[in-house]
Every structure is written in structure tokens, then in C-alpha cells.
Amino acid sequence: MPFVRIDALHADAARLDALGRAVHQALIEAIGIPADDHFQVLTSHNGSSGTLRVGDYLGVHRDEGIVYIAITLRAGRTPAQKQALYRRIAELAQEHAGTEPRNVFITLTENQSIDWSLGHGLAQYAL
């Protein structure tokens, strides 16, 4: 059950949709989430009332094409699965949305089953 937040600068609805599809497809392919496990928040920042900061770090040059992707999911994936996920997201973001792989910034946050409520005030995974 991943929860995905995608933030992009000056992205129209079509680009946000393409980025969301890219991340979802990568999650299905790389770590085997169910196709209907689809929870995302997609946000475009206009550069004035909301913006994204970019910079060069660890030899990667980023620019205003930056896309920040934050994924929260239950713990249990191997380092190899995570690396495959990062690669696939970068590939699909380029394929679907024209985002250069150098501008795809991803962070994963893992938690436990008790940390999820999917509705009705219940911890469905902990039952």
C-alpha cells in the first residue's frame, strides 16, 4: 500500500497525470503492488505562490524540470527491489512525461502495518 506524493514545477494536468501513471506502473512492475492500489497526491507549483528548490548534489545537475516523488509504504522491500523501483520510475517518467532522469528525485519512507488507516477509522492491515 504505497501513498505517493508528486511535486513538479509548472506542470499542467497532462504532465501530472503522466508522472502519476509512470510511478504507479513502476510500483506494479518493480515491487508488485496490486493495480488497484492507487493513492496519489499530484501537485504543480507555479513558481511564485509555491515553488520547488533545486540544486546540484552528488554530481547530479537538476533544473526547473525537477520532480520530487515521495513514497510511503509498508516495510519489507529489499535494496534490490528499491533500486529497481528507482530505475523504473526514472525510465517511465522520461517515457510518459518527458522528464529527464537526472530531474527525478525519489525518497521512500517505510512504516508498519499499524501505521495505515484506509477508511472508517480502522487499521485494516493490523486486524
Secondary structure as UniProt FT lines:
FT   STRAND          3..9
FT   HELIX           13..31
FT   TURN            35..36
FT   STRAND          39..45
FT   TURN            58..59
FT   TURN            64..65
FT   STRAND          67..74
FT   HELIX           79..97
FT   HELIX           101..103
FT   STRAND          104..111
FT   HELIX           113..115
FT   TURN            120..121
FT   HELIX           124..126
//
